[in-house]
Each structure stands twice: as C-alpha cells, then as structure tokens.
Amino acid sequence: MSEENPDIKDFISNELENCLEYSTLVIKDPSLILEIRDTLLQQSQGMFLWVALQIKSLCAMKTDESIRQALVDLPKDLTETFLRILARAEIAGQSYQRRILELVTVAQRPLHVNELREAISVVPGNTTWDPATLLNDIYTTLACCGPLVIVDEEELTVRLVHHSVKQFLLAKFNPTTYKQFTVREAHKTMTSIIATYLSYGIFGTRLSTIVSPQIMTESVPSGIIRSTLGSSLVVRSLALKLLRSKTPNYDIGQTLIESRRLFNDRLVNDFYFYSYAKSCWQEHMLCTLELEPKISSLLLRLLKNGAVDASTRDDHGDTLLSQAAERGNEVIVALLLETDQFETDLNDKSRRTPLHWASHNGHINIVKLLLEKGADVNAADKDSCSPLYWASQDGQIDVVKLLLEKGASINTAEHTGWTPLHRASEDGHVDVVKLLLEMGANINATGMNGKAPLYIASKNGHGDVVKLLLEKSANVNTADEHG
C-alpha cells in the first residue's frame, strides 16, 4: 500500500464493487476479482487516476483470459497509460481525435457538447454551411479519445479527465508513439475553425425563401429528406410518419417544408458555437504565429466587414494591435495593419502605443511594420518614456539602431529627467551605450536627482560601461542632489 495514498486500497475495492454491481465488469471466475484488486494495488504507486483508467480498460475485456493477460502487461505509469488509450481509441475516430484534443486543451472555457459538435464539424476554409456535415452523435465521436476526455453530467461540458492529460499532450514524445501537438498548433486549429465558422454566409444573410415541392411518399429519396431537415428529432418524427403511412401517394412535400421552416426559425439561436467564436476569437488568434493564406484572407474579410469586434480592449486597456505587438506576433500585426482600421498610435491605460511594446520586447520586424504605417517614433507614455527609452532599457540594440535611423529623439528625458543613455547605463547594456554615444547622446545629462550616466553605471557595478563613458570624456565631478 502506498504511504502517500493510504486510501487507495479502499478506492480500488469500491470501484471494483461498483463495476460488478452495475455489470460494467463481467467475469466468470469469482477469484479473478481478487487478482485484479491485488495487482492494481501492487502497481498503482498510489495513483488514483492510474487505477481508475486501468479499471475502465479491464471492463472492456470480453474474457477472463484477456483480463489476466492485461494484468500481466499493465502500463507502468500515466504517460504509457495515455499512449495506450489514445492508440486504442484512435481506431474509432482517427480523423477527429487530434482535433478534439486540441480544441479541448486550448478552449478558454469548457465547451458545451453542442459547441464542440459544431466546431469539430467545421472544414477549415470551406465557408459554405451545410447541416449535413454536422456530426450525428457527438458522444460516439468523443469515444475516439477514450476516458481521457469526459463530459460533465450536469453542465454537459467537455473537458480532459485530469490536468496531467494536458501536460502529456503538450509534452514532447517520440513521434513513433504519439504525434503530440504544441499550444501554438492547437490555437492555430481553433483560429482556423473560428475564422471559417464566422465566415458562414448564414450569419450575414437572410435564409433563402423556402419553396414547397410536391414529393410523393413512394418516390422520395432519402437524400432529399436528409438535406431538407437538420434536427434529429424532426427527422425521427417524419421517418416514423413515413413508415406508418398507409398511402403510397401521400404528398409529403408540405410536411417537409413545414418541418424545415420550424428548423430554420431555430437556426439563429441554435448555432451553439457562435457565442464562443465571437467572444474568444481574439485570444486564439493572438496565440497563432502562422496562418494558412485562405484562413488569413477570411480573418481579413471578417475584420474589414466588422463581423468580429477588433476595437475591444483587455483589462489593461490594450488594443488587439498592442497585444499582438507585445507578444511579437508579426503575422497578426501585419494582418491588422492591412485592414487600415487600426490607429498605429492608439495607446493603452499607460499611454503606451504598439510601438512602445514592440520596442520594449525587441520585436524588430513589428517595429518596422509599425513605422512603415506611420507610427510616431517619439510617442510618449504616461511617464514621458519613448519607444527608444524602453528599447535602451532592455538592451534591444537592433531596435535602438532602427529607431534612431527613423528619427527618434536621443536625448528626450522621461518624467524624472532620465534619458535612454541613463537606462542603458543602469542596466549595463554596453553596446547600446556605445551606439547612443556615437549618435550624439548627452554623456553628462543629469536627471532631477542630479545623477549622470557615469554615476549610475558605477553604482550598479557595470565596469565596462564605466570604462566606455570615461573614454568618451564623461565628467567625473558631476554630483548628485546630495553632492
């Protein structure tokens, strides 16, 4: 028995007892249940999840012999357990397994089964909505993920059975065992699905006029019924009516059209994934570093047409453009700038612009894009700090060089009187200090406290910066406010 989990013996016994009572585990030899209990206890290493998953696997066995063979070859840990489950379950839905796992892993909140049903039915890039492509049964499709994906019985939301499954999915494994995916790839999948979904014409146009055809019962092809109706309840009701019909020449056209009209009246409210797509598209897009050309075009059209709201801000007051610039998402920055709907100098609560964020984090290509679109190279935030100031503070030498080439003011000070040279000297960025001096930075500039770059570099122990400043004739007699 594990010292870490002393209750695991009771857990195993209770689980097996429930399985026997509800006949989810069927055995012929009564003594086999003790073999199962003892083997699980012996190999569990105190892991409740491991035990639960092994019991589920054993319940699927059809003979006592297969159960005994499984007990001899139990997976040694959770990683091996997950691998076996996915390999076994993949056969049931190979084309859906990875997509389900990706969407469930990166969803901003647990997706309702109906939301997930619509999402995994989307064919990225195909903007023609066709109800015939919707999965008939989401529950049987989820079986391709085995017990690693579960449905909350009360809320009907889909989630991973345990946080360790997410860690497993995002870890790096030998590709011969399981084709793992990255968070970026999962967000790319979600972004592609959302962009396609929101581009469905049905969201931007009225439903077409419905014309009632004359369709005789004896000649009606099943395809017509399937394409006319979308609701499984309506289909079931009509199918029963057809089977029970005593008149072969009964015209079901009117019945079909009435059912279709009822279905159409529910369409606007029954696109379950729509709310999630509209509210969460930004975060998924911001986490996507590359997009297929067709998906990029769809997003561009959505942005230009106002189908998605790109004017919203996050809790810090950051616009979508600022967030993309801060994260270094060049693809999304380029896409947003192409819409011509974003002010390049629109600032956040700290009055920082996208150029501030890109410069601060050294995203040189984004800095270039913003400057090409007319971003103010000398924009000041609430503390009067310029993009050059932030780039100098963080030692972003390439960005500093580019900003200076584009006319950045080299001696503009922030609210305490410190210049970019002060910040570069304080943090020991000798290459930036050298460049600033070469471009004419005031070597003896003093802030409100009277401290010059030489004093600051000396105080912080940056000998190489001190040496450089002295070589450039820094005034060694400059005193601070205390003399």
CORTA-V75827 format. One record per helix or strand of 2 or more residues. SS is the DSSP state (h for helix, s for strand). FROM is the first residue (numbers start at 1). LEN is the number of residues. If there is no record, write none. Layout:
ss->SS from->FROM len->LEN
ss->SS from->FROM len->LEN
//
This chain:
ss->h from->8 len->14
ss->h from->32 len->12
ss->h from->48 len->12
ss->h from->64 len->9
ss->h from->78 len->13
ss->h from->94 len->13
ss->s from->111 len->2
ss->h from->113 len->9
ss->h from->131 len->3
ss->h from->138 len->11
ss->s from->149 len->3
ss->s from->157 len->4
ss->h from->163 len->8
ss->h from->183 len->16
ss->h from->201 len->3
ss->h from->217 len->3
ss->h from->222 len->7
ss->h from->232 len->13
ss->h from->253 len->13
ss->h from->267 len->4
ss->h from->273 len->14
ss->h from->293 len->13
ss->h from->320 len->8
ss->h from->330 len->9
ss->h from->354 len->7
ss->h from->364 len->9
ss->h from->387 len->7
ss->h from->397 len->9
ss->h from->420 len->7
ss->h from->430 len->9
ss->h from->453 len->7
ss->h from->463 len->9
//
